[in-house]
Amino acid sequence: MKIHACSFGIAGATTVCAIYTCLALALKYLPGQTLKLIGTIHMMPKLDYIKPFITVTPKAIVTGIITHVITTFLIFWLIAKIYNLFQKE
């Protein structure tokens, strides 16, 4: 079975866009709770040091969405292309 690489890339990019947007908005409007959640999962010892440096601006949100969507699309597209190369005709 062949995978349509562009559709696979778009599906992955759309999913990442939705997740990134939700997390960015949560960090923008609920920074304390979001940082506590992220801190307990990922970086609890360093949370007090990085809190003052975290600023979420609309420009940062848009830039993050664009870069993550492009990167995800390329990765998923490449995975589908490689998968299709190994499939038997």
N, CA, C and O atoms as a CHARMM CRD file, in Angstrom:
* protein
*
  356
    1    1 MET  N      0.83600  -1.17500   0.00000 PROA 1      0.00000
    2    1 MET  CA     0.00000   0.00000   0.00000 PROA 1      0.00000
    3    1 MET  C      0.88500   1.24400   0.00000 PROA 1      0.00000
    4    1 MET  O      1.78400   1.38500   0.82900 PROA 1      0.00000
    5    2 LYS  N      0.62000   2.11300  -0.91500 PROA 2      0.00000
    6    2 LYS  CA     1.37600   3.36300  -1.00500 PROA 2      0.00000
    7    2 LYS  C      0.69300   4.44100  -0.16500 PROA 2      0.00000
    8    2 LYS  O     -0.52900   4.45500  -0.01300 PROA 2      0.00000
    9    3 ILE  N      1.50500   5.33400   0.37100 PROA 3      0.00000
   10    3 ILE  CA     1.00000   6.48000   1.12700 PROA 3      0.00000
   11    3 ILE  C      1.18400   7.71800   0.26500 PROA 3      0.00000
   12    3 ILE  O      2.25400   7.93400  -0.30300 PROA 3      0.00000
   13    4 HSD  N      0.14700   8.52200   0.17200 PROA 4      0.00000
   14    4 HSD  CA     0.26300   9.78700  -0.55400 PROA 4      0.00000
   15    4 HSD  C      1.05100  10.74300   0.34100 PROA 4      0.00000
   16    4 HSD  O      0.55700  11.18800   1.37700 PROA 4      0.00000
   17    5 ALA  N      2.27600  11.05100  -0.06800 PROA 5      0.00000
   18    5 ALA  CA     3.21300  11.77400   0.79600 PROA 5      0.00000
   19    5 ALA  C      2.72200  13.16400   1.16900 PROA 5      0.00000
   20    5 ALA  O      2.85900  13.57100   2.32200 PROA 5      0.00000
   21    6 CYS  N      2.16000  13.89500   0.23100 PROA 6      0.00000
   22    6 CYS  CA     1.69900  15.26000   0.53200 PROA 6      0.00000
   23    6 CYS  C      0.54200  15.24600   1.52300 PROA 6      0.00000
   24    6 CYS  O      0.49700  16.06800   2.43700 PROA 6      0.00000
   25    7 SER  N     -0.39200  14.31600   1.34700 PROA 7      0.00000
   26    7 SER  CA    -1.52500  14.22300   2.27100 PROA 7      0.00000
   27    7 SER  C     -1.05400  13.83000   3.66900 PROA 7      0.00000
   28    7 SER  O     -1.55000  14.34500   4.67000 PROA 7      0.00000
   29    8 PHE  N     -0.09900  12.92000   3.72200 PROA 8      0.00000
   30    8 PHE  CA     0.45100  12.48900   5.00300 PROA 8      0.00000
   31    8 PHE  C      1.15100  13.65800   5.69600 PROA 8      0.00000
   32    8 PHE  O      1.00000  13.85100   6.90200 PROA 8      0.00000
   33    9 GLY  N      1.91400  14.43400   4.93100 PROA 9      0.00000
   34    9 GLY  CA     2.58900  15.60700   5.48400 PROA 9      0.00000
   35    9 GLY  C      1.61600  16.66000   5.95900 PROA 9      0.00000
   36    9 GLY  O      1.81300  17.25800   7.01600 PROA 9      0.00000
   37   10 ILE  N      0.56200  16.89500   5.18600 PROA 10     0.00000
   38   10 ILE  CA    -0.44100  17.88800   5.57600 PROA 10     0.00000
   39   10 ILE  C     -1.18400  17.44300   6.83900 PROA 10     0.00000
   40   10 ILE  O     -1.47600  18.26400   7.70800 PROA 10     0.00000
   41   11 ALA  N     -1.48600  16.16400   6.93900 PROA 11     0.00000
   42   11 ALA  CA    -2.17000  15.64900   8.13200 PROA 11     0.00000
   43   11 ALA  C     -1.30800  15.83800   9.38200 PROA 11     0.00000
   44   11 ALA  O     -1.79800  16.27500  10.42300 PROA 11     0.00000
   45   12 GLY  N     -0.03100  15.50700   9.27000 PROA 12     0.00000
   46   12 GLY  CA     0.87100  15.68900  10.40600 PROA 12     0.00000
   47   12 GLY  C      1.04300  17.15000  10.76400 PROA 12     0.00000
   48   12 GLY  O      1.04000  17.50800  11.94200 PROA 12     0.00000
   49   13 ALA  N      1.19300  17.99800   9.75500 PROA 13     0.00000
   50   13 ALA  CA     1.38000  19.43000   9.99900 PROA 13     0.00000
   51   13 ALA  C      0.14000  20.05600  10.61600 PROA 13     0.00000
   52   13 ALA  O      0.25200  20.92000  11.48600 PROA 13     0.00000
   53   14 THR  N     -1.03100  19.63400  10.18200 PROA 14     0.00000
   54   14 THR  CA    -2.27600  20.16300  10.74700 PROA 14     0.00000
   55   14 THR  C     -2.42100  19.76600  12.20900 PROA 14     0.00000
   56   14 THR  O     -2.84000  20.57300  13.03900 PROA 14     0.00000
   57   15 THR  N     -2.07600  18.53300  12.52100 PROA 15     0.00000
   58   15 THR  CA    -2.14800  18.07400  13.90100 PROA 15     0.00000
   59   15 THR  C     -1.18600  18.85400  14.79300 PROA 15     0.00000
   60   15 THR  O     -1.56100  19.28700  15.88300 PROA 15     0.00000
   61   16 VAL  N      0.04000  19.03100  14.33800 PROA 16     0.00000
   62   16 VAL  CA     1.02300  19.78100  15.11500 PROA 16     0.00000
   63   16 VAL  C      0.59500  21.23800  15.27300 PROA 16     0.00000
   64   16 VAL  O      0.78800  21.83100  16.33400 PROA 16     0.00000
   65   17 CYS  N      0.02000  21.80900  14.22700 PROA 17     0.00000
   66   17 CYS  CA    -0.45500  23.19100  14.29200 PROA 17     0.00000
   67   17 CYS  C     -1.52600  23.34700  15.36600 PROA 17     0.00000
   68   17 CYS  O     -1.49000  24.30000  16.14500 PROA 17     0.00000
   69   18 ALA  N     -2.47200  22.42300  15.41200 PROA 18     0.00000
   70   18 ALA  CA    -3.54100  22.49000  16.40600 PROA 18     0.00000
   71   18 ALA  C     -3.00000  22.33500  17.82400 PROA 18     0.00000
   72   18 ALA  O     -3.37900  23.08200  18.72600 PROA 18     0.00000
   73   19 ILE  N     -2.12100  21.36800  18.01500 PROA 19     0.00000
   74   19 ILE  CA    -1.54800  21.13900  19.34400 PROA 19     0.00000
   75   19 ILE  C     -0.69200  22.32200  19.77300 PROA 19     0.00000
   76   19 ILE  O     -0.79000  22.77400  20.91400 PROA 19     0.00000
   77   20 TYR  N      0.14900  22.82900  18.87300 PROA 20     0.00000
   78   20 TYR  CA     1.01400  23.96000  19.19600 PROA 20     0.00000
   79   20 TYR  C      0.18500  25.19700  19.53600 PROA 20     0.00000
   80   20 TYR  O      0.51000  25.92400  20.47500 PROA 20     0.00000
   81   21 THR  N     -0.87400  25.43400  18.78300 PROA 21     0.00000
   82   21 THR  CA    -1.72600  26.59000  19.04200 PROA 21     0.00000
   83   21 THR  C     -2.38300  26.48000  20.41200 PROA 21     0.00000
   84   21 THR  O     -2.41700  27.45700  21.16100 PROA 21     0.00000
   85   22 CYS  N     -2.90200  25.31200  20.74500 PROA 22     0.00000
   86   22 CYS  CA    -3.52200  25.11800  22.06200 PROA 22     0.00000
   87   22 CYS  C     -2.52300  25.35200  23.19200 PROA 22     0.00000
   88   22 CYS  O     -2.83000  26.02900  24.17300 PROA 22     0.00000
   89   23 LEU  N     -1.34000  24.79400  23.04500 PROA 23     0.00000
   90   23 LEU  CA    -0.33300  24.96700  24.09300 PROA 23     0.00000
   91   23 LEU  C      0.15600  26.41500  24.18500 PROA 23     0.00000
   92   23 LEU  O      0.38700  26.92000  25.28300 PROA 23     0.00000
   93   24 ALA  N      0.31200  27.07800  23.05100 PROA 24     0.00000
   94   24 ALA  CA     0.75300  28.47800  23.06800 PROA 24     0.00000
   95   24 ALA  C     -0.30100  29.37100  23.70900 PROA 24     0.00000
   96   24 ALA  O      0.03400  30.26600  24.48500 PROA 24     0.00000
   97   25 LEU  N     -1.56000  29.13600  23.39400 PROA 25     0.00000
   98   25 LEU  CA    -2.62500  29.93700  24.01000 PROA 25     0.00000
   99   25 LEU  C     -2.74600  29.64900  25.50000 PROA 25     0.00000
  100   25 LEU  O     -3.00000  30.55600  26.29200 PROA 25     0.00000
  101   26 ALA  N     -2.56500  28.39600  25.87900 PROA 26     0.00000
  102   26 ALA  CA    -2.57900  28.06400  27.31000 PROA 26     0.00000
  103   26 ALA  C     -1.43900  28.76900  28.03000 PROA 26     0.00000
  104   26 ALA  O     -1.62400  29.28600  29.13200 PROA 26     0.00000
  105   27 LEU  N     -0.27100  28.79200  27.42000 PROA 27     0.00000
  106   27 LEU  CA     0.87400  29.46700  28.02700 PROA 27     0.00000
  107   27 LEU  C      0.66700  30.97500  28.06500 PROA 27     0.00000
  108   27 LEU  O      1.12900  31.63900  28.99300 PROA 27     0.00000
  109   28 LYS  N     -0.01500  31.51800  27.07500 PROA 28     0.00000
  110   28 LYS  CA    -0.27900  32.96400  27.02000 PROA 28     0.00000
  111   28 LYS  C     -1.27500  33.40000  28.09600 PROA 28     0.00000
  112   28 LYS  O     -1.05800  34.40000  28.78100 PROA 28     0.00000
  113   29 TYR  N     -2.37100  32.64200  28.23900 PROA 29     0.00000
  114   29 TYR  CA    -3.45100  33.07300  29.12100 PROA 29     0.00000
  115   29 TYR  C     -3.44700  32.41700  30.49600 PROA 29     0.00000
  116   29 TYR  O     -4.07500  32.94000  31.41700 PROA 29     0.00000
  117   30 LEU  N     -2.78300  31.32200  30.66000 PROA 30     0.00000
  118   30 LEU  CA    -2.66000  30.63700  31.95100 PROA 30     0.00000
  119   30 LEU  C     -1.20100  30.27200  32.21000 PROA 30     0.00000
  120   30 LEU  O     -0.87500  29.09200  32.33700 PROA 30     0.00000
  121   31 PRO  N     -0.32400  31.26500  32.29000 PROA 31     0.00000
  122   31 PRO  CA     1.10900  30.94000  32.37300 PROA 31     0.00000
  123   31 PRO  C      1.50200  30.17800  33.63000 PROA 31     0.00000
  124   31 PRO  O      2.33800  29.27600  33.56200 PROA 31     0.00000
  125   32 GLY  N      0.92200  30.51700  34.76900 PROA 32     0.00000
  126   32 GLY  CA     1.29900  29.84400  36.01400 PROA 32     0.00000
  127   32 GLY  C      0.97600  28.36600  35.99300 PROA 32     0.00000
  128   32 GLY  O      1.82000  27.52700  36.30800 PROA 32     0.00000
  129   33 GLN  N     -0.26000  28.05300  35.61800 PROA 33     0.00000
  130   33 GLN  CA    -0.68500  26.65800  35.59600 PROA 33     0.00000
  131   33 GLN  C      0.04600  25.86300  34.51100 PROA 33     0.00000
  132   33 GLN  O      0.43000  24.71300  34.72300 PROA 33     0.00000
  133   34 THR  N      0.23400  26.49200  33.35100 PROA 34     0.00000
  134   34 THR  CA     0.91300  25.79000  32.25800 PROA 34     0.00000
  135   34 THR  C      2.36900  25.51500  32.60800 PROA 34     0.00000
  136   34 THR  O      2.88000  24.42600  32.34500 PROA 34     0.00000
  137   35 LEU  N      3.03400  26.49700  33.19900 PROA 35     0.00000
  138   35 LEU  CA     4.43100  26.28600  33.58000 PROA 35     0.00000
  139   35 LEU  C      4.56200  25.24600  34.68600 PROA 35     0.00000
  140   35 LEU  O      5.53900  24.49800  34.72000 PROA 35     0.00000
  141   36 LYS  N      3.59700  25.19400  35.58000 PROA 36     0.00000
  142   36 LYS  CA     3.63600  24.14900  36.60800 PROA 36     0.00000
  143   36 LYS  C      3.50100  22.77500  35.97300 PROA 36     0.00000
  144   36 LYS  O      4.20800  21.84100  36.35000 PROA 36     0.00000
  145   37 LEU  N      2.58400  22.64800  35.00000 PROA 37     0.00000
  146   37 LEU  CA     2.40400  21.37200  34.31100 PROA 37     0.00000
  147   37 LEU  C      3.66000  20.99000  33.54900 PROA 37     0.00000
  148   37 LEU  O      4.14600  19.86600  33.67300 PROA 37     0.00000
  149   38 ILE  N      4.19100  21.91800  32.75800 PROA 38     0.00000
  150   38 ILE  CA     5.39600  21.63800  31.98300 PROA 38     0.00000
  151   38 ILE  C      6.57800  21.39300  32.91200 PROA 38     0.00000
  152   38 ILE  O      7.40400  20.51500  32.66200 PROA 38     0.00000
  153   39 GLY  N      6.65200  22.17400  33.98000 PROA 39     0.00000
  154   39 GLY  CA     7.76700  22.05100  34.92000 PROA 39     0.00000
  155   39 GLY  C      7.79800  20.71100  35.60800 PROA 39     0.00000
  156   39 GLY  O      8.86600  20.13200  35.80500 PROA 39     0.00000
  157   40 THR  N      6.62800  20.21000  35.97800 PROA 40     0.00000
  158   40 THR  CA     6.60900  18.91100  36.65700 PROA 40     0.00000
  159   40 THR  C      6.97500  17.79300  35.70800 PROA 40     0.00000
  160   40 THR  O      7.51000  16.76600  36.12600 PROA 40     0.00000
  161   41 ILE  N      6.69300  17.98300  34.44500 PROA 41     0.00000
  162   41 ILE  CA     6.99600  16.94400  33.47200 PROA 41     0.00000
  163   41 ILE  C      8.44900  17.02200  33.00500 PROA 41     0.00000
  164   41 ILE  O      9.11700  15.99700  32.86900 PROA 41     0.00000
  165   42 HSD  N      8.93100  18.22700  32.76200 PROA 42     0.00000
  166   42 HSD  CA    10.16300  18.37000  31.99900 PROA 42     0.00000
  167   42 HSD  C     11.31300  19.02000  32.76300 PROA 42     0.00000
  168   42 HSD  O     12.42600  18.49400  32.74500 PROA 42     0.00000
  169   43 MET  N     11.08000  20.13600  33.42700 PROA 43     0.00000
  170   43 MET  CA    12.21600  20.92300  33.91700 PROA 43     0.00000
  171   43 MET  C     11.96900  21.53600  35.28400 PROA 43     0.00000
  172   43 MET  O     12.24500  22.72000  35.48200 PROA 43     0.00000
  173   44 MET  N     11.46900  20.78300  36.20800 PROA 44     0.00000
  174   44 MET  CA    11.12900  21.30300  37.51900 PROA 44     0.00000
  175   44 MET  C     12.28400  22.00700  38.22700 PROA 44     0.00000
  176   44 MET  O     12.06300  23.09000  38.76900 PROA 44     0.00000
  177   45 PRO  N     13.48600  21.46800  38.25700 PROA 45     0.00000
  178   45 PRO  CA    14.55500  22.16200  38.99200 PROA 45     0.00000
  179   45 PRO  C     14.91000  23.53000  38.39500 PROA 45     0.00000
  180   45 PRO  O     15.35100  24.42300  39.11800 PROA 45     0.00000
  181   46 LYS  N     14.72100  23.69800  37.08700 PROA 46     0.00000
  182   46 LYS  CA    15.12900  24.94300  36.43100 PROA 46     0.00000
  183   46 LYS  C     13.97900  25.92100  36.24900 PROA 46     0.00000
  184   46 LYS  O     14.18000  27.00400  35.70000 PROA 46     0.00000
  185   47 LEU  N     12.77900  25.56600  36.69500 PROA 47     0.00000
  186   47 LEU  CA    11.59400  26.37400  36.42300 PROA 47     0.00000
  187   47 LEU  C     11.69800  27.78200  36.99200 PROA 47     0.00000
  188   47 LEU  O     11.30500  28.74200  36.32800 PROA 47     0.00000
  189   48 ASP  N     12.21200  27.92300  38.19200 PROA 48     0.00000
  190   48 ASP  CA    12.33100  29.25400  38.79200 PROA 48     0.00000
  191   48 ASP  C     13.32500  30.13600  38.04800 PROA 48     0.00000
  192   48 ASP  O     13.18600  31.35900  38.04900 PROA 48     0.00000
  193   49 TYR  N     14.30600  29.54400  37.42500 PROA 49     0.00000
  194   49 TYR  CA    15.29600  30.31400  36.67600 PROA 49     0.00000
  195   49 TYR  C     14.77200  30.80200  35.33000 PROA 49     0.00000
  196   49 TYR  O     15.11900  31.89800  34.89200 PROA 49     0.00000
  197   50 ILE  N     13.94900  30.00700  34.67700 PROA 50     0.00000
  198   50 ILE  CA    13.51500  30.37600  33.32800 PROA 50     0.00000
  199   50 ILE  C     12.19900  31.14700  33.29600 PROA 50     0.00000
  200   50 ILE  O     11.87900  31.75900  32.27700 PROA 50     0.00000
  201   51 LYS  N     11.42200  31.13500  34.39000 PROA 51     0.00000
  202   51 LYS  CA    10.12700  31.81300  34.41100 PROA 51     0.00000
  203   51 LYS  C     10.20200  33.27200  33.97400 PROA 51     0.00000
  204   51 LYS  O      9.36500  33.69900  33.17800 PROA 51     0.00000
  205   52 PRO  N     11.16500  34.05600  34.45600 PROA 52     0.00000
  206   52 PRO  CA    11.19900  35.47200  34.05500 PROA 52     0.00000
  207   52 PRO  C     11.50800  35.68300  32.57400 PROA 52     0.00000
  208   52 PRO  O     11.19700  36.74300  32.03100 PROA 52     0.00000
  209   53 PHE  N     12.10800  34.70500  31.91700 PROA 53     0.00000
  210   53 PHE  CA    12.51500  34.87700  30.52700 PROA 53     0.00000
  211   53 PHE  C     11.46000  34.41900  29.52000 PROA 53     0.00000
  212   53 PHE  O     11.61800  34.62800  28.31800 PROA 53     0.00000
  213   54 ILE  N     10.39600  33.80200  30.00300 PROA 54     0.00000
  214   54 ILE  CA     9.36800  33.29600  29.10200 PROA 54     0.00000
  215   54 ILE  C      8.34700  34.40200  28.84300 PROA 54     0.00000
  216   54 ILE  O      7.62300  34.82200  29.74500 PROA 54     0.00000
  217   55 THR  N      8.30500  34.85900  27.60900 PROA 55     0.00000
  218   55 THR  CA     7.28700  35.81900  27.18600 PROA 55     0.00000
  219   55 THR  C      6.63000  35.27100  25.92700 PROA 55     0.00000
  220   55 THR  O      7.30400  34.84600  24.98800 PROA 55     0.00000
  221   56 VAL  N      5.33400  35.28900  25.92700 PROA 56     0.00000
  222   56 VAL  CA     4.59200  34.76400  24.78900 PROA 56     0.00000
  223   56 VAL  C      3.93300  35.93500  24.08400 PROA 56     0.00000
  224   56 VAL  O      2.97500  36.52200  24.58700 PROA 56     0.00000
  225   57 THR  N      4.45400  36.26500  22.92000 PROA 57     0.00000
  226   57 THR  CA     3.90000  37.34500  22.11600 PROA 57     0.00000
  227   57 THR  C      3.20500  36.74600  20.90100 PROA 57     0.00000
  228   57 THR  O      3.47800  35.60400  20.53200 PROA 57     0.00000
  229   58 PRO  N      2.31400  37.50100  20.27800 PROA 58     0.00000
  230   58 PRO  CA     1.68700  36.97700  19.06200 PROA 58     0.00000
  231   58 PRO  C      2.70900  36.62600  17.97200 PROA 58     0.00000
  232   58 PRO  O      2.53100  35.65600  17.23500 PROA 58     0.00000
  233   59 LYS  N      3.77200  37.41900  17.88100 PROA 59     0.00000
  234   59 LYS  CA     4.81400  37.13300  16.89200 PROA 59     0.00000
  235   59 LYS  C      5.49200  35.79400  17.19400 PROA 59     0.00000
  236   59 LYS  O      5.77400  35.01900  16.28000 PROA 59     0.00000
  237   60 ALA  N      5.75000  35.52600  18.46600 PROA 60     0.00000
  238   60 ALA  CA     6.38100  34.26800  18.85600 PROA 60     0.00000
  239   60 ALA  C      5.46300  33.08300  18.56600 PROA 60     0.00000
  240   60 ALA  O      5.92800  32.02600  18.14000 PROA 60     0.00000
  241   61 ILE  N      4.17200  33.25800  18.79400 PROA 61     0.00000
  242   61 ILE  CA     3.22000  32.18500  18.51900 PROA 61     0.00000
  243   61 ILE  C      3.18400  31.87100  17.02600 PROA 61     0.00000
  244   61 ILE  O      3.25900  30.71100  16.62100 PROA 61     0.00000
  245   62 VAL  N      3.06700  32.92500  16.21100 PROA 62     0.00000
  246   62 VAL  CA     2.98900  32.72600  14.75900 PROA 62     0.00000
  247   62 VAL  C      4.28500  32.12700  14.21800 PROA 62     0.00000
  248   62 VAL  O      4.25000  31.22000  13.38600 PROA 62     0.00000
  249   63 THR  N      5.42600  32.62800  14.68600 PROA 63     0.00000
  250   63 THR  CA     6.71600  32.09800  14.24400 PROA 63     0.00000
  251   63 THR  C      6.85700  30.62900  14.62900 PROA 63     0.00000
  252   63 THR  O      7.32000  29.81800  13.82800 PROA 63     0.00000
  253   64 GLY  N      6.46300  30.28700  15.84000 PROA 64     0.00000
  254   64 GLY  CA     6.52900  28.89800  16.28100 PROA 64     0.00000
  255   64 GLY  C      5.62800  27.99300  15.47100 PROA 64     0.00000
  256   64 GLY  O      6.01800  26.88700  15.09600 PROA 64     0.00000
  257   65 ILE  N      4.41700  28.46500  15.19900 PROA 65     0.00000
  258   65 ILE  CA     3.49000  27.66000  14.39600 PROA 65     0.00000
  259   65 ILE  C      4.06900  27.41400  13.00400 PROA 65     0.00000
  260   65 ILE  O      4.06300  26.28400  12.51500 PROA 65     0.00000
  261   66 ILE  N      4.56400  28.46500  12.37500 PROA 66     0.00000
  262   66 ILE  CA     5.10300  28.33500  11.01100 PROA 66     0.00000
  263   66 ILE  C      6.28500  27.37000  10.97500 PROA 66     0.00000
  264   66 ILE  O      6.33300  26.47600  10.13000 PROA 66     0.00000
  265   67 THR  N      7.22700  27.54700  11.87900 PROA 67     0.00000
  266   67 THR  CA     8.41200  26.68500  11.85900 PROA 67     0.00000
  267   67 THR  C      8.05900  25.23300  12.17700 PROA 67     0.00000
  268   67 THR  O      8.58500  24.31800  11.54400 PROA 67     0.00000
  269   68 HSD  N      7.17900  25.01600  13.14500 PROA 68     0.00000
  270   68 HSD  CA     6.80800  23.64400  13.48900 PROA 68     0.00000
  271   68 HSD  C      6.00200  22.98200  12.38000 PROA 68     0.00000
  272   68 HSD  O      6.17300  21.79200  12.11600 PROA 68     0.00000
  273   69 VAL  N      5.13400  23.73300  11.73700 PROA 69     0.00000
  274   69 VAL  CA     4.32500  23.16100  10.65600 PROA 69     0.00000
  275   69 VAL  C      5.20900  22.77900   9.47200 PROA 69     0.00000
  276   69 VAL  O      5.06100  21.69100   8.91400 PROA 69     0.00000
  277   70 ILE  N      6.11500  23.65500   9.09000 PROA 70     0.00000
  278   70 ILE  CA     7.00000  23.36100   7.95900 PROA 70     0.00000
  279   70 ILE  C      7.88400  22.15600   8.26900 PROA 70     0.00000
  280   70 ILE  O      8.03000  21.25500   7.44300 PROA 70     0.00000
  281   71 THR  N      8.46500  22.14600   9.45400 PROA 71     0.00000
  282   71 THR  CA     9.33600  21.03300   9.83800 PROA 71     0.00000
  283   71 THR  C      8.56700  19.72000   9.88700 PROA 71     0.00000
  284   71 THR  O      9.04400  18.69900   9.39100 PROA 71     0.00000
  285   72 THR  N      7.38700  19.74200  10.48000 PROA 72     0.00000
  286   72 THR  CA     6.58200  18.52100  10.57400 PROA 72     0.00000
  287   72 THR  C      6.16600  18.02900   9.19700 PROA 72     0.00000
  288   72 THR  O      6.21700  16.83100   8.91900 PROA 72     0.00000
  289   73 PHE  N      5.75200  18.95800   8.33100 PROA 73     0.00000
  290   73 PHE  CA     5.37500  18.55900   6.97900 PROA 73     0.00000
  291   73 PHE  C      6.54000  17.87200   6.28400 PROA 73     0.00000
  292   73 PHE  O      6.35900  16.81500   5.68000 PROA 73     0.00000
  293   74 LEU  N      7.72700  18.45100   6.35900 PROA 74     0.00000
  294   74 LEU  CA     8.89100  17.86500   5.69300 PROA 74     0.00000
  295   74 LEU  C      9.25400  16.49600   6.26000 PROA 74     0.00000
  296   74 LEU  O      9.59900  15.58300   5.51000 PROA 74     0.00000
  297   75 ILE  N      9.17800  16.35300   7.57100 PROA 75     0.00000
  298   75 ILE  CA     9.51000  15.06700   8.19200 PROA 75     0.00000
  299   75 ILE  C      8.50200  13.99600   7.78300 PROA 75     0.00000
  300   75 ILE  O      8.88700  12.89000   7.40200 PROA 75     0.00000
  301   76 PHE  N      7.21000  14.32300   7.86400 PROA 76     0.00000
  302   76 PHE  CA     6.18700  13.34200   7.49900 PROA 76     0.00000
  303   76 PHE  C      6.24200  13.02000   6.01200 PROA 76     0.00000
  304   76 PHE  O      6.07000  11.86400   5.62400 PROA 76     0.00000
  305   77 TRP  N      6.47700  14.01800   5.18100 PROA 77     0.00000
  306   77 TRP  CA     6.59600  13.79400   3.74400 PROA 77     0.00000
  307   77 TRP  C      7.76900  12.85600   3.45300 PROA 77     0.00000
  308   77 TRP  O      7.64700  11.92700   2.65500 PROA 77     0.00000
  309   78 LEU  N      8.90100  13.10700   4.10400 PROA 78     0.00000
  310   78 LEU  CA    10.08200  12.27100   3.90600 PROA 78     0.00000
  311   78 LEU  C      9.83900  10.84100   4.38100 PROA 78     0.00000
  312   78 LEU  O     10.25800   9.89200   3.72000 PROA 78     0.00000
  313   79 ILE  N      9.17300  10.68000   5.51100 PROA 79     0.00000
  314   79 ILE  CA     8.85000   9.33800   6.00700 PROA 79     0.00000
  315   79 ILE  C      7.97000   8.60000   5.00100 PROA 79     0.00000
  316   79 ILE  O      8.19800   7.42300   4.72200 PROA 79     0.00000
  317   80 ALA  N      6.97200   9.28500   4.46100 PROA 80     0.00000
  318   80 ALA  CA     6.08300   8.64300   3.47900 PROA 80     0.00000
  319   80 ALA  C      6.83400   8.28200   2.20200 PROA 80     0.00000
  320   80 ALA  O      6.60800   7.21600   1.63100 PROA 80     0.00000
  321   81 LYS  N      7.72900   9.16600   1.75000 PROA 81     0.00000
  322   81 LYS  CA     8.50900   8.87100   0.54500 PROA 81     0.00000
  323   81 LYS  C      9.40200   7.65300   0.76200 PROA 81     0.00000
  324   81 LYS  O      9.48000   6.77700  -0.10000 PROA 81     0.00000
  325   82 ILE  N     10.06900   7.59500   1.90000 PROA 82     0.00000
  326   82 ILE  CA    10.93500   6.44900   2.19900 PROA 82     0.00000
  327   82 ILE  C     10.10600   5.17600   2.31800 PROA 82     0.00000
  328   82 ILE  O     10.50300   4.12300   1.81800 PROA 82     0.00000
  329   83 TYR  N      8.96900   5.27000   2.97300 PROA 83     0.00000
  330   83 TYR  CA     8.07200   4.11200   3.09700 PROA 83     0.00000
  331   83 TYR  C      7.65200   3.61000   1.71800 PROA 83     0.00000
  332   83 TYR  O      7.65400   2.40600   1.46200 PROA 83     0.00000
  333   84 ASN  N      7.29300   4.53500   0.83400 PROA 84     0.00000
  334   84 ASN  CA     6.85700   4.16100  -0.51200 PROA 84     0.00000
  335   84 ASN  C      7.99100   3.53200  -1.32600 PROA 84     0.00000
  336   84 ASN  O      7.74100   2.66800  -2.16700 PROA 84     0.00000
  337   85 LEU  N      9.21900   3.95400  -1.08300 PROA 85     0.00000
  338   85 LEU  CA    10.35100   3.35600  -1.79800 PROA 85     0.00000
  339   85 LEU  C     10.54800   1.88000  -1.45100 PROA 85     0.00000
  340   85 LEU  O     10.98700   1.08900  -2.28500 PROA 85     0.00000
  341   86 PHE  N     10.21900   1.52300  -0.21500 PROA 86     0.00000
  342   86 PHE  CA    10.42100   0.15300   0.21000 PROA 86     0.00000
  343   86 PHE  C      9.22000  -0.75300  -0.05800 PROA 86     0.00000
  344   86 PHE  O      9.28000  -1.95300   0.21100 PROA 86     0.00000
  345   87 GLN  N      8.15500  -0.20000  -0.57400 PROA 87     0.00000
  346   87 GLN  CA     6.97600  -1.01400  -0.87900 PROA 87     0.00000
  347   87 GLN  C      7.14000  -1.73300  -2.20000 PROA 87     0.00000
  348   87 GLN  O      7.72300  -1.19900  -3.14400 PROA 87     0.00000
  349   88 LYS  N      6.63000  -2.92700  -2.26100 PROA 88     0.00000
  350   88 LYS  CA     6.66900  -3.70700  -3.49300 PROA 88     0.00000
  351   88 LYS  C      5.56900  -3.21600  -4.41200 PROA 88     0.00000
  352   88 LYS  O      4.49400  -2.82300  -3.95900 PROA 88     0.00000
  353   89 GLU  N      5.83900  -3.24100  -5.67800 PROA 89     0.00000
  354   89 GLU  CA     4.84800  -2.78700  -6.67300 PROA 89     0.00000
  355   89 GLU  C      3.74600  -3.78200  -6.83700 PROA 89     0.00000
  356   89 GLU  O      2.83000  -3.56400  -7.63000 PROA 89     0.00000
